Amino acid sequence: MADTIRIEVVYALPEHQEIVALAVSAGTTLQQAVAASGLLAKHPQIDLVGGKFGIYGKLAKPDTVLRDRDRVEIYRALIADPKEVRKQRAAAGKAMKKGGGAAEAAEA
């Protein structure tokens, strides 16, 4: 039984997450595990070639050999650039502070 390892393949969607527990042969790669999980057939938007994957939150390449109890994570593409969102929030905050100060001065 030492030549079999237990892993999980996880794909998180906005409304729920899919977790597939697998027993695979030692030496199985991340890419092989994702293919064996059946998630590719269920979610055709997963890009096995250009997509991003990780093991316990750390980016990993598709040819990474898995170890016992690894949790393979399939990452979705970002909808918005986090840096751009932060810039927009900061700009909105500055505008509110400037506008709020003028409104308070007008009341006094």
Secondary structure, 3 states (H helix, E strand, C coil): CCCEEEEEEEEECCCCEEEEEEEEECCCEHHHHHHHHCHHHHCCCCCCCCCEEEECCEEECCCCECCCCCEEEEECCCCCCHHHHHHHHHHHHHHHHHHHHHHHHHHC
